[in-house]
Amino acid sequence: MKLSYSGLIDKADAYLRSRRSQSRLWRILLPERIFEPDLWLWQPRSVSAAAAWGVFWAFAPVPMQSIFALLCAMWHRANIPIALAVCWVSFPGYQLIVWPAQWWLGHALLTPFGLSSDFSFHMAGETVQAILNQSLSSACESLGPRLPAIAAELLLGCLVSCTAGALLVYAVSRAVFRIFRRQNTE
């Protein structure tokens, strides 16, 4: 049994079209634009853009990342299956690693401008201990005035890290396509 990208895409297209024709809900969930052939082609620009959008949304701290990756792939005319597949690089529990790193990045970027929250990982540990030992409201009392600054640091860190990751993946995938094209022409 030979498995190819075009065969897989043909099967997925047939399945999605049959589901769409069966119910009104699927017609709403799967707009006709999803079936445009150029959104499913294996082309260097399309695949690179899709991989970049997938990584951008994989690292973003939002729910339903696949939907955002799909919408951005449709908007940017990128490969839909690649955007969805790459979006799933975020393994369960990665938030415990990535979100503090994104907050730290935002904190490091805002500190030179005097806009930091003066919050630290040590204070985060103390807050968690206080929550475990007391009520949530009394534990977060000292944290309350700092929340807007902490949220701004997290938002800036997320935007910078998501954009940097997307640009890196785009550049690497374009370079890989160039290398393979060069090897195939020689």
Buried (B, 14 or more C-beta within 10 A) or exposed (E): EEEEEEEEBEEEBEEBBEBBEEEEEBEEEBEEEBBEEEBBBEEBBBBBBBBBBBBBBBBBBEEEBBEBBBEBBBEBBBBBBBBBBBBEBBEEEEEEEBBBEBBBBBBBBBEEEEBBBEBEEEBBEBBEEBBEEEEEEEBBEEBEEBEEBBEBBBBBBBBBBBBBBBEEBBEEBBEBBEEEEEEEEE
